[in-house]
Amino acid sequence: MTFFKELTEEQKNAIASCCLTETYEEGQVIFNLGDDANSFYVIKEGIVVIKEKNQELKEKDCFGENSILEGGTRTNTLVAKTACKIISMSR
């Protein structure tokens, strides 16, 4: 996320004003393979699992960035491994 280090405070505030904080409980699905891809996410707290890859993402990791650029459908299912707070920005 070095991109954000290069932004001015005004630019960071503009991005933040477009974001929502979502909460997920352990085991809750964030999105499923094949769902419409319309949001980008950054993990604020917790651990998320990409089921198809058996890969864990943690605080400050991001996912769904292609949805902002390309749209389409989700290529993976993501599930909260622990309770999570996730910042989302919709297309």
Phi, psi and chi 1 to 4 in degrees:
 res  aa     phi    psi   chi1   chi2   chi3   chi4
   1 MET       -   31.8  -58.8  -75.4  -65.1      -
   2 THR   -63.8  -21.8   57.5      -      -      -
   3 PHE   -52.7  -42.2  163.0   76.6      -      -
   4 PHE   -68.8  -25.1  -72.8  106.1      -      -
   5 LYS   -66.1  -24.3  -68.5  179.1 -177.7  177.0
   6 GLU   -87.8   -6.9  -62.0  172.6   11.9      -
   7 LEU   -83.1  149.8  -62.9  176.2      -      -
   8 THR   -77.3  165.7   66.1      -      -      -
   9 GLU   -60.9  -38.1  -77.4  -56.6  -50.0      -
  10 GLU   -62.2  -42.6 -176.7  176.9  -42.3      -
  11 GLN   -66.6  -41.8  -69.3  169.0  -37.6      -
  12 LYS   -62.2  -41.6  -70.1  176.9 -173.3  177.6
  13 ASN   -65.2  -37.6  -71.0  -25.5      -      -
  14 ALA   -63.9  -42.2      -      -      -      -
  15 ILE   -65.8  -45.1  -68.8  170.1      -      -
  16 ALA   -60.4  -33.8      -      -      -      -
  17 SER   -68.3  -16.2   71.2      -      -      -
  18 CYS   -95.9   -0.5  -61.2      -      -      -
  19 CYS  -103.1  154.6  -64.1      -      -      -
  20 LEU  -121.6  151.0  -62.0  173.4      -      -
  21 THR  -102.4  122.4  -61.1      -      -      -
  22 GLU  -110.3  146.5  -58.6  178.3   13.8      -
  23 THR  -116.9  141.8   57.8      -      -      -
  24 TYR  -132.7  143.0  -65.5   90.2      -      -
  25 GLU   -91.1  159.8  -64.9 -176.5   21.8      -
  26 GLU   -51.1  129.3  178.8 -178.4  -19.7      -
  27 GLY    87.6   -8.5      -      -      -      -
  28 GLN   -76.3  136.4 -171.2  173.8   -0.7      -
  29 VAL   -77.2  130.4  173.5      -      -      -
  30 ILE   -84.7  -47.5  -61.8  166.4      -      -
  31 PHE  -158.9  159.6   55.5   74.0      -      -
  32 ASN  -107.5  152.8  -74.0  -62.8      -      -
  33 LEU   -50.2  128.9  173.7   72.6      -      -
  34 GLY    93.5  -12.3      -      -      -      -
  35 ASP   -64.5  156.4  -74.5   -7.4      -      -
  36 ASP   -59.7  135.2  -74.1  -22.0      -      -
  37 ALA   -96.7  106.0      -      -      -      -
  38 ASN  -139.0    8.4   54.5   13.7      -      -
  39 SER  -141.8  151.1  -65.7      -      -      -
  40 PHE  -111.0  143.6  165.1   72.5      -      -
  41 TYR  -130.6  147.9  -58.0   86.5      -      -
  42 VAL  -130.7  130.6  178.4      -      -      -
  43 ILE   -80.2  120.4  -59.0  170.1      -      -
  44 LYS   -88.5  -42.4 -174.7  173.7 -179.0  179.0
  45 GLU  -147.3  143.3  -64.6  174.8   13.8      -
  46 GLY   104.2 -174.5      -      -      -      -
  47 ILE  -128.9  136.1  -60.4  170.8      -      -
  48 VAL  -119.8  144.5  170.5      -      -      -
  49 VAL  -114.8  132.8  174.1      -      -      -
  50 ILE   -89.0  106.8  -56.3  171.8      -      -
  51 LYS   -60.0  -45.7  -74.7 -177.6   67.4  170.9
  52 GLU   -64.9  -25.2  -70.5   75.9    8.7      -
  53 LYS  -106.9   -6.3  -61.9  178.0 -179.9  179.5
  54 ASN    48.6   45.4 -163.4   28.3      -      -
  55 GLN  -115.1  138.6  178.3 -177.4   -3.9      -
  56 GLU  -100.2  141.6  -69.0 -174.6   -2.4      -
  57 LEU  -118.5  146.1  -56.7  173.5      -      -
  58 LYS  -131.1 -173.1   59.1 -174.5 -178.1  -17.5
  59 GLU   -45.0  131.9 -175.7  178.2  -42.0      -
  60 LYS    79.1   -7.7  -63.3 -175.8 -177.0  177.2
  61 ASP   -74.7  153.8  -74.5  -22.0      -      -
  62 CYS  -126.6  159.8   58.9      -      -      -
  63 PHE  -155.3  159.5   54.2   94.3      -      -
  64 GLY    83.7   13.8      -      -      -      -
  65 GLU   -63.6  -29.9   55.3  -85.9    7.5      -
  66 ASN   -65.7  -25.9  -72.3  -20.5      -      -
  67 SER   -65.2  -33.4   67.1      -      -      -
  68 ILE   -68.1  -37.3  -66.2  -67.7      -      -
  69 LEU   -87.2  -39.9  -57.5  172.2      -      -
  70 GLU  -117.3  -23.8  -58.3  168.0    9.3      -
  71 GLY    71.9 -143.5      -      -      -      -
  72 GLY    89.1 -147.4      -      -      -      -
  73 THR  -123.1  158.9   58.0      -      -      -
  74 ARG   -67.9  139.7  -62.4  -68.7 -177.8 -169.2
  75 THR  -100.4   -0.8   56.9      -      -      -
  76 ASN  -148.4  164.7  -65.6  -68.0      -      -
  77 THR  -104.3  129.9  -62.0      -      -      -
  78 LEU  -115.7  135.4  -85.8   77.8      -      -
  79 VAL  -131.1  140.8  177.6      -      -      -
  80 ALA   -72.5  117.8      -      -      -      -
  81 LYS   -77.6  -33.9 -178.4  174.5 -178.7  177.1
  82 THR  -128.7  174.7   63.9      -      -      -
  83 ALA   -58.9  137.1      -      -      -      -
  84 CYS  -134.2  149.1  -65.6      -      -      -
  85 LYS  -117.2  124.9  -73.2 -173.3 -179.1  178.6
  86 ILE  -129.8  132.3  -60.7  175.3      -      -
  87 ILE   -90.0  129.8  -61.1  167.5      -      -
  88 SER  -123.5  149.1   68.7      -      -      -
  89 MET  -131.5  120.6  178.2 -172.4  -62.6      -
  90 SER   -88.6  158.3   67.2      -      -      -
  91 ARG   -66.4      - -169.0  160.6 -167.9 -132.6
